[in-house]
C-alpha cells in the first residue's frame, strides 16, 4: 500500500465501499477466464469465418488453442492528428506477433471524433456520448471470441476512457494500450492563446488566427497542450496499461515503432497461454485507480477525468466519487507546469524527465501504491524509468534521473509548484460542482458577484461583442448538462471571459456543462449537478442573484433566502434546436438514459 496515511485511508474507504460491486465483477470475470481459450469450442463454420483471410500458417495456428491471437481495437482515422499514426500499427503488430509465435487480427474499429474540430459546433454535443459508444463498439469487435488478449489503439479525449471501459468489460482478457505520442512542438501554446484573445477583442482577423492555429496543430501526433488527450496518456502509464516510458515518444521515430513492437510481444506473454497471465480486470484494482487520480493531481490534469475516472472505475466494479478525488487533491502536490498551467508543452515535460521522473518522485514519498500489477509485471517501481532505443533496435530502459532536467516544468516534491493538485469539489445550495484552480491566481479563488444567465455559449459571445459584460459577474451557462444536450465542452467561453478578467473585472463561470484540461485562468464551477433540465437549483437562479464561489472552503452558494429559493419554479427552456442535425437525433436514447455528472455521466453504469 501507499505509505502516506491519508492516501491509504482513502484507498481503504474505496475498497470498503466497492466490495459488493467489485466482488460481483470479479466473480463474472473469473467465470469467463475459467472457460479458457474459446476458439476450440467455436463451430467449424464460426472458425472458418474468423480466420478466412489469414495466411495458411495462421489458419493452422488458430485452428487449435496453442497459439495466442491478439485482437486489435483501433481508433484510427486520418483526420485526427493523434490517431493518424495508427494507420501503420496493425502491420507492425502482426509482424511482431509472428516473430514471437503468435497471430494478430484487427478485431474492430471504433469511432474517434476530434473535440478540436467540433469545439463550439453542433457535433460537440455527440462528444461525451461517444465515450460509451466507443466502449460498445469495442465490445462488438471483441465479442467474436477469437482472442487471447487485446491491444487498444487510441489517444484522445473520450476514446481512451471508452476503450478502458471496454477493456474492463472484457476484463478476463489481458489488455495493453498502445499510444502514438505527441506531435512535435509548434507555435508555443501561450502565443496561440494570445492570438485567440486578440481575435476575441477584434484586434486581429481570421487569417491571423488561422495562421496561429495551423502553426500550433501542424502534424501527426497529439496536440501538445496538457488537455484530456495527454492526461489520458499519463493515466494509462501510471495505471499500468502502457509499457513503461511509452506515453510521450513522438510518432514516426524508431523508438516509437520499437515500443509498438514490444507491446505486441508483451501482450502475447501475458495471455493465459504464457506464464504471466494478467487479465485486465484483475490487474486494475482500487490501488490502480487511486494511482491514476494521484497522477492527475500531480500533473494538473483535465477536469474531464472527474467524469471519466468515475465511469472507468465503475466498469471494474469500483465506486470512485468526486469526494475521493477532491480529498486526494488536498494531499498531492502539483509537480508539473504544462500549458495551460504553465508555458511548457508535453514535449518539454518529457524532456524534463517525463513520467519516469514523476513516478519516481511520487513513489519516493509514498504518494502512489507500488504494490500494483501492470502489463509490465508487478510493481509501479518498474515505471520509474526512461525508455531508450538500444543498439539492436529494441527498447532499453534506465532509471529515471534523480533531478529534473528542467525544474520550471517538472519539479520535485520538496519544491512543488503548489501544495495541492488544485482540483476541488464544491458543495452548497446550488448542488455539487468541480473546479480546477491550478492555473487560477489565488486572489481569484473566491468570487462573489451577480449572476448573468445564458442558455448557450453563443448568447454569452454575443453579449461580449455588444459590450454588455464590462463588469463583475458570474456567467451562469445552464442547460448544458448530459440530459439537456450531451454536455458539450464550453471551451469557446474561455477567450471572452479571459479578456474581461484581464480588463480587471472579477468574473467566473458556473455551468452544468464541461470545460476541459485546455481551460485555465478563469475560475469555473463546472459539471454542476443536478443539472438544469432535471430541475436542479441552477435552473432557479435569476439574473442579478448574488452567487458566492469559494474554492478555498469548497462552497458554491446562491445568496438568497432558502424559502425564496424553494418557492421558485425551475426555468424550462425549449431544447428542440439541440435534438436534430449533425447526428444529434441518433443520440436521443443516450440523452434520455444518461446518469448524472457525479456518477460519470454514463448511459452504462447508473441504473
C-alpha positions in Angstrom: 0.0 0.0 0.0 0.9 3.7 -0.1 3.0 4.7 2.9 1.0 8.0 3.0 -1.6 7.6 5.7 -4.3 9.8 4.1 -3.9 8.1 0.7 -4.1 4.7 2.3 -7.2 5.7 4.3 -9.0 7.0 1.1 -8.0 3.8 -0.7 -9.3 1.6 2.1 -12.6 3.6 2.0 -13.0 3.0 -1.7 -12.2 -0.7 -1.2 -14.9 -1.0 1.5 -17.5 1.0 -0.4 -16.8 -1.1 -3.6 -16.9 -4.6 -2.0 -20.4 -5.6 -3.3 -19.9 -4.4 -6.8 -16.3 -5.4 -7.1 -16.9 -8.9 -5.8 -19.7 -9.5 -8.4 -17.5 -8.1 -11.1 -14.6 -10.4 -10.2 -16.9 -13.4 -10.0 -18.1 -12.8 -13.6 -14.5 -12.2 -14.7 -13.2 -15.4 -13.2 -16.0 -17.4 -14.6 -15.2 -16.1 -18.1 -11.5 -16.7 -17.6 -12.0 -20.2 -16.3 -13.5 -21.2 -19.7 -10.1 -20.7 -21.2 -9.4 -20.1 -24.9 -12.6 -20.4 -26.8 -11.6 -21.0 -30.4 -11.7 -24.8 -29.9 -15.4 -24.6 -29.0 -16.3 -22.5 -31.9 -18.1 -24.4 -34.6 -16.2 -25.1 -37.8 -18.2 -22.6 -39.8 -17.6 -20.0 -37.0 -13.9 -20.6 -37.0 -13.7 -20.6 -40.8 -15.3 -17.1 -40.9 -13.0 -16.0 -38.1 -9.8 -16.7 -40.0 -10.9 -16.7 -43.6 -8.4 -14.0 -44.7 -5.5 -15.3 -42.6 -2.5 -16.9 -44.2 -2.4 -20.8 -44.3 0.1 -20.8 -41.5 -2.1 -18.6 -39.3 -5.1 -20.7 -40.1 -3.3 -23.8 -38.9 -2.2 -21.9 -35.8 -5.7 -20.6 -35.0 -7.3 -24.0 -35.6 -6.3 -25.0 -32.1 -5.8 -23.3 -28.7 -2.0 -23.4 -28.6 -1.1 -20.2 -30.4 -2.2 -16.9 -28.9 -4.2 -14.4 -31.0 -4.2 -10.7 -30.4 -7.3 -8.7 -31.1 -6.5 -5.2 -32.2 -9.1 -2.5 -31.5 -8.2 0.6 -33.4 -9.5 4.2 -33.3 -7.5 5.0 -36.5 -8.7 7.8 -38.8 -6.5 10.2 -40.7 -8.4 13.3 -39.6 -7.3 13.2 -36.0 -3.6 14.1 -35.9 -3.2 12.0 -32.8 -4.7 8.9 -34.5 -3.2 9.2 -38.0 -0.1 7.3 -36.9 -2.2 4.2 -36.1 -2.6 3.6 -39.9 0.6 1.5 -39.9 0.3 -0.1 -36.5 -1.7 -3.3 -37.4 1.0 -4.3 -39.9 3.8 -3.7 -37.3 1.8 -5.6 -34.7 1.1 -8.5 -37.0 4.8 -8.8 -37.9 5.9 -8.5 -34.2 3.3 -11.1 -33.2 4.5 -13.5 -35.8 8.1 -13.1 -34.7 7.0 -14.1 -31.2 5.0 -17.1 -32.3 1.5 -15.5 -32.3 -1.1 -14.1 -34.5 -2.8 -10.7 -34.5 -6.0 -9.5 -36.2 -7.8 -6.2 -36.3 -10.9 -7.1 -34.3 -12.7 -3.9 -35.0 -12.6 -0.1 -35.3 -14.2 2.4 -33.0 -15.4 6.0 -33.9 -13.0 8.7 -32.9 -14.0 12.3 -33.1 -11.8 15.4 -32.6 -13.0 17.8 -30.0 -10.7 20.4 -31.6 -12.7 20.2 -34.8 -16.2 20.1 -33.1 -15.4 22.7 -30.5 -18.3 25.2 -30.3 -20.1 23.3 -33.1 -23.3 21.1 -33.0 -21.1 18.0 -33.4 -19.6 18.6 -29.9 -23.0 17.5 -28.5 -22.1 14.0 -29.5 -18.6 14.1 -27.9 -19.2 12.9 -24.4 -21.7 10.2 -25.5 -19.1 8.9 -28.0 -17.2 7.5 -24.9 -19.9 5.0 -24.1 -20.4 4.3 -27.8 -16.7 3.6 -28.2 -16.9 1.1 -25.3 -19.9 -0.6 -27.0 -18.2 -0.6 -30.4 -15.0 -2.2 -29.0 -17.3 -4.8 -27.3 -18.7 -5.7 -30.7 -15.2 -6.3 -32.0 -14.1 -8.5 -29.1 -17.4 -10.4 -29.0 -16.2 -12.7 -31.8 -14.4 -14.6 -29.0 -11.3 -15.3 -31.2 -8.8 -13.5 -28.9 -6.4 -14.3 -26.1 -5.5 -10.6 -25.4 -6.4 -7.2 -26.8 -4.3 -4.3 -28.0 -6.1 -0.9 -27.8 -5.0 1.9 -30.2 -6.4 5.2 -29.0 -5.2 8.5 -27.6 -7.8 11.4 -27.5 -10.4 12.7 -25.2 -13.3 10.2 -25.0 -11.6 7.5 -26.9 -9.2 6.2 -24.2 -11.9 6.2 -21.4 -14.2 4.4 -23.8 -11.6 1.8 -24.6 -10.7 1.4 -20.9 -14.4 0.7 -20.2 -14.3 -2.0 -22.9 -11.1 -3.5 -21.7 -12.6 -3.8 -18.2 -15.9 -5.1 -19.5 -13.8 -7.9 -21.2 -11.7 -8.0 -18.1 -10.9 -11.7 -18.4 -8.6 -10.8 -21.3 -5.2 -9.1 -20.9 -5.1 -5.7 -22.5 -2.3 -3.3 -23.4 -2.9 0.3 -24.6 -0.5 1.3 -27.4 0.0 5.1 -27.7 1.0 7.1 -30.7 2.7 10.0 -29.0 2.6 13.8 -29.2 3.2 15.9 -32.3 6.5 17.9 -32.3 6.5 21.3 -30.7 4.9 24.0 -32.9 3.9 27.6 -32.1 4.1 28.0 -28.3 0.7 27.5 -26.6 0.8 30.8 -24.9 1.4 32.6 -28.2 -1.6 30.7 -29.7 -3.7 31.7 -26.7 -2.6 35.4 -27.1 -3.7 35.4 -30.7 -7.0 33.8 -29.7 -7.6 36.6 -27.2 -6.7 39.3 -29.7 -9.2 37.8 -32.1 -11.9 37.8 -29.4 -11.2 41.5 -28.9 -11.4 42.2 -32.7 -7.7 43.2 -32.9 -6.7 40.5 -35.4 -8.7 38.9 -38.2 -9.5 35.3 -39.2 -6.4 35.0 -41.4 -4.0 35.7 -38.5 -6.0 33.4 -36.2 -5.9 30.5 -38.7 -2.2 31.0 -39.2 -1.5 30.8 -35.5 -3.8 27.7 -35.0 -2.2 26.0 -38.0 1.3 26.5 -36.6 0.2 25.1 -33.3 -1.5 22.0 -34.8 0.8 21.1 -37.6 1.5 17.4 -38.0 0.9 13.8 -36.7 0.5 13.3 -33.0 -1.4 14.5 -30.0 -1.9 18.2 -29.5 0.9 19.3 -27.3 -1.0 21.2 -24.5 -2.0 19.2 -21.4 -5.6 18.6 -22.1 -7.7 15.5 -21.8 -5.8 13.6 -24.5 -2.4 13.9 -22.8 -4.0 13.4 -19.4 -5.2 10.1 -20.9 -1.7 9.1 -21.8 -0.4 9.9 -18.3 -3.2 7.9 -16.8 -2.6 4.8 -18.9 1.1 4.8 -17.8 0.6 5.4 -14.1 -2.3 2.9 -14.0 -0.2 0.2 -15.7 -1.9 -0.1 -19.1 1.0 1.3 -21.1 4.5 -0.1 -21.2 7.0 2.0 -19.1 8.2 5.2 -20.7 5.9 4.9 -23.8 3.4 7.7 -23.4 5.2 10.8 -24.8 7.5 9.5 -27.5 6.9 11.3 -30.8 5.3 9.5 -33.8 7.4 8.3 -36.7 10.5 7.7 -34.6 12.4 4.4 -34.3 11.8 4.3 -30.6 8.0 4.7 -31.2 8.0 1.7 -33.5 10.2 -0.3 -31.1 7.7 0.4 -28.3 4.8 -0.7 -30.5 6.6 -4.0 -31.4 7.4 -4.5 -27.7 3.7 -4.0 -26.8 2.6 -6.8 -29.2 5.1 -9.2 -27.9 4.3 -8.4 -24.3 0.6 -8.9 -24.9 1.4 -12.4 -26.1 3.4 -13.1 -23.0 0.6 -12.2 -20.6 -2.1 -14.3 -22.1 -3.4 -17.4 -20.3 -1.1 -19.5 -22.6 2.0 -17.9 -21.0 3.4 -17.8 -17.5 2.3 -14.3 -16.6 -1.5 -14.3 -17.2 -2.6 -10.8 -16.5 -6.3 -10.3 -17.1 -7.1 -6.6 -17.2 -9.9 -6.7 -14.7 -7.8 -8.4 -12.1 -4.8 -6.1 -12.8 -6.8 -2.9 -12.4 -8.0 -2.5 -8.8 -8.7 0.2 -6.3 -5.0 1.0 -5.9 -4.6 1.4 -9.6 -7.5 3.9 -9.7 -6.1 5.9 -6.8 -2.7 6.0 -8.6 -4.5 7.4 -11.6 -6.2 10.1 -9.5 -2.9 11.0 -7.8 -1.2 11.3 -11.2 -4.0 13.6 -12.4 -3.5 15.9 -9.4 0.3 15.9 -9.6 0.3 17.0 -13.2 -2.7 19.4 -13.1 -4.7 17.2 -15.5 -8.0 17.5 -17.2 -11.2 18.1 -15.3 -12.9 15.8 -17.8 -11.5 13.0 -15.8 -13.8 13.8 -12.9 -16.3 12.2 -15.2 -14.2 9.6 -17.0 -12.3 8.1 -14.0 -15.7 7.6 -12.2 -17.1 5.7 -15.2 -13.9 3.8 -15.9 -13.7 2.6 -12.2 -17.3 1.5 -12.3 -16.6 -0.7 -15.3 -14.4 -2.7 -12.9 -17.0 -2.6 -10.1 -15.1 0.2 -8.2 -17.1 3.0 -6.7 -15.0 6.2 -7.0 -16.6 9.5 -6.0 -15.9 13.2 -6.5 -15.3 13.4 -2.8 -12.5 10.8 -3.1 -10.9 12.8 -5.9 -11.2 16.1 -4.0 -9.7 14.6 -0.8 -6.8 13.1 -2.8 -6.1 16.6 -4.3 -5.6 18.0 -0.8 -2.5 15.8 -0.2 -1.0 15.6 -3.7 1.3 18.5 -4.6 1.4 19.9 -8.2 4.7 18.8 -9.8 4.2 19.8 -13.4 3.7 23.1 -15.2 2.4 22.2 -18.7 0.1 24.6 -20.6 -2.5 25.8 -19.6 -0.9 25.5 -16.2 2.4 26.8 -17.4 4.2 27.8 -20.6 5.7 24.3 -21.5 4.2 21.7 -23.7 4.2 17.9 -23.2 7.5 17.6 -25.2 9.1 19.8 -22.7 7.6 17.7 -19.9 9.1 14.6 -21.5 12.5 16.2 -21.9 12.5 17.3 -18.2 12.1 13.7 -17.1 8.5 12.9 -18.0 6.5 10.1 -16.5 9.6 8.2 -15.2 10.7 11.2 -13.0 7.1 11.9 -11.9 6.5 8.3 -10.8 9.9 8.2 -9.1 9.0 11.3 -7.0 5.6 10.0 -6.1 7.0 6.6 -5.1 9.8 8.2 -3.1 7.3 10.0 -0.9 4.6 7.2 -0.7 2.0 9.1 -2.7 1.2 6.2 -5.0 0.8 2.5 -4.4 3.8 0.5 -5.6 2.2 -2.9 -4.9 0.0 -2.9 -8.1 0.0 -5.2 -11.1 0.7 -3.7 -14.5 1.1 -5.0 -18.0 4.8 -5.0 -17.4 4.6 -7.1 -14.3 4.4 -6.5 -10.5 5.1 -3.1 -9.0 5.0 0.5 -10.2 8.7 0.9 -9.5 9.4 -0.6 -12.9 7.8 2.6 -14.4 10.4 5.0 -12.8 12.5 4.7 -15.9 13.4 6.3 -19.2 12.8 4.3 -22.4 15.7 4.4 -24.9 16.4 2.7 -28.3 19.0 0.0 -27.9 21.7 -0.8 -30.4 19.7 -3.8 -31.7 16.6 -1.7 -32.3 14.8 -2.9 -29.1 13.7 -0.9 -26.2 16.2 -0.4 -23.4 15.3 1.2 -20.0 17.4 3.0 -17.5 16.5 4.6 -14.1 14.9 8.0 -14.4 17.1 10.9 -13.4 17.4 11.9 -9.7 16.8 15.5 -10.6 14.5 17.1 -13.1 16.2 18.4 -16.3 14.0 21.5 -16.1 12.6 22.4 -12.7 10.5 25.1 -14.2 8.5 22.4 -16.0 8.8 19.3 -13.7 9.6 19.8 -10.0 10.4 17.6 -7.0 8.0 17.1 -4.1 10.4 19.1 -1.9 9.8 22.2 -4.2 6.3 21.7 -5.7 4.6 24.4 -7.7 1.7 24.3 -5.2 0.9 22.2 -2.2 -2.1 20.5 -3.7 -3.4 19.3 -7.0 -5.8 22.2 -7.5 -8.9 20.1 -8.3 -11.6 20.7 -5.8 -15.2 19.7 -5.2 -17.7 22.5 -4.5 -20.9 21.9 -2.5 -23.8 24.2 -1.5 -27.4 25.1 -2.1 -26.7 25.0 -5.9 -25.7 21.3 -5.7 -22.3 19.8 -6.4 -19.6 21.0 -8.9 -15.9 20.7 -9.5 -13.3 23.4 -10.1 -9.7 23.4 -11.2 -7.6 26.2 -9.7 -4.1 25.1 -10.6 -3.9 27.9 -13.2 -6.2 30.4 -11.3 -4.4 33.2 -9.4 -5.0 32.9 -5.6 -6.8 36.3 -5.5 -9.5 34.8 -7.7 -10.2 31.7 -5.7 -13.2 33.4 -4.2 -15.6 35.3 -6.4 -18.8 36.9 -5.2 -20.8 38.6 -7.9 -24.2 38.9 -9.5 -25.4 36.3 -12.0 -25.9 36.9 -15.7 -27.8 34.0 -17.2 -27.2 32.4 -20.6 -28.7 29.3 -22.2 -26.0 28.9 -24.8 -22.3 29.7 -25.5 -23.4 31.9 -28.3 -25.6 34.1 -26.1 -22.5 34.9 -24.0 -20.4 35.5 -27.0 -23.0 38.0 -28.4 -23.3 39.9 -25.1 -19.5 40.2 -25.0 -19.2 41.5 -28.6 -22.0 44.0 -27.8 -20.0 45.4 -24.8 -22.7 44.3 -22.2 -20.3 42.4 -20.0 -17.8 45.0 -18.8 -18.5 44.5 -15.1 -18.1 42.0 -12.3 -20.4 39.0 -12.8 -20.7 35.2 -12.7 -21.8 33.8 -16.0 -24.4 31.1 -15.5 -24.4 29.0 -18.6 -27.1 26.4 -18.0 -29.0 23.6 -19.9 -25.6 22.3 -21.0 -25.7 19.0 -19.0 -25.7 15.5 -20.3 -29.5 15.1 -20.4 -30.0 18.6 -21.9 -27.7 18.4 -24.9 -25.0 15.8 -24.3 -22.8 18.1 -22.2 -20.6 19.8 -24.8 -17.3 21.3 -23.9 -17.7 25.1 -23.5 -14.1 26.0 -24.3 -15.2 28.9 -26.6 -16.1 30.8 -23.4 -12.5 31.0 -22.3 -11.3 33.8 -24.6 -14.1 36.4 -23.8 -14.0 35.6 -20.1 -10.2 35.8 -20.1 -10.4 39.2 -21.8 -12.8 40.5 -19.2 -10.7 39.2 -16.4 -7.6 40.9 -17.9 -9.6 44.2 -18.0 -9.8 44.0 -14.2 -13.3 42.6 -13.7 -14.0 39.8 -11.3 -15.6 37.1 -13.4 -16.3 33.4 -13.1 -18.3 30.7 -14.8 -21.0 28.4 -13.4 -22.3 25.7 -15.6 -23.8 22.2 -15.7 -21.7 21.7 -18.9 -18.0 20.9 -19.3 -14.9 22.9 -19.7 -11.6 20.9 -20.2 -8.0 20.5 -19.5 -7.5 23.2 -22.1 -9.2 25.8 -19.8 -7.2 27.7 -17.2 -7.1 31.1 -15.7 -10.8 32.0 -15.2 -12.4 30.3 -12.1 -15.1 27.9 -13.4 -17.5 25.8 -11.3 -18.4 23.1 -13.8 -20.3 19.8 -14.0 -23.0 21.3 -11.7 -25.3 18.6 -10.7 -28.3 18.2 -10.5 -28.4 19.8 -14.0 -30.9 22.4 -15.1 -33.0 20.0 -17.2 -33.6 17.9 -14.1 -34.9 20.9 -12.2 -31.7 21.4 -10.3 -31.1 24.6 -8.3 -29.1 26.1 -11.2 -32.5 26.3 -13.0 -33.8 28.6 -10.2 -31.1 31.3 -10.5 -32.3 34.7 -11.7 -30.4 37.5 -13.3 -28.8 39.6 -10.6 -28.8 37.0 -7.9 -25.6 37.1 -5.9 -23.5 33.9 -6.1 -20.5 33.1 -4.0 -18.0 30.7 -5.4 -15.4 29.8 -2.7 -12.7 27.5 -3.9 -10.9 27.7 -0.6 -13.8 26.5 1.6 -15.2 24.4 -1.3 -18.6 26.0 -1.3 -21.0 27.2 -4.0 -23.9 29.2 -2.7 -26.7 31.3 -4.1 -27.1 34.1 -1.6 -30.9 34.2 -1.3 -33.3 33.2 1.4 -33.8 29.4 1.5 -37.6 29.7 1.5 -37.4 32.0 -1.6 -35.2 29.5 -3.4 -37.5 26.6 -2.6 -40.6 28.5 -3.8 -39.0 29.4 -7.2 -40.1 27.3 -10.1 -37.2 25.9 -12.1 -36.9 27.5 -15.6 -37.8 25.3 -18.5 -36.4 26.1 -21.9 -37.0 24.8 -25.4 -34.2 22.4 -26.3 -35.6 21.3 -29.7 -32.7 23.0 -31.5 -30.3 20.6 -29.8 -32.2 17.5 -30.9 -31.6 17.3 -34.6 -28.7 17.9 -37.1 -25.2 16.6 -37.2 -26.3 13.2 -35.9 -27.9 14.5 -32.7 -31.2 12.8 -33.4 -29.4 9.5 -33.3 -28.3 10.1 -29.7 -31.7 10.8 -28.3 -31.7 7.5 -26.4 -28.4 8.5 -24.8 -29.9 11.8 -23.6 -32.8 10.0 -22.1 -30.8 7.3 -20.4 -27.7 9.2 -19.2 -26.8 9.4 -15.5 -25.7 12.4 -13.5 -22.3 14.0 -13.9 -21.0 12.9 -10.4 -21.9 9.3 -11.5 -19.7 9.5 -14.6 -22.4 10.9 -17.0 -22.7 7.4 -18.4 -25.5 5.5 -20.1 -23.9 2.3 -18.9 -23.5 2.3 -15.2 -26.0 4.4 -13.4 -29.0 2.1 -13.2 
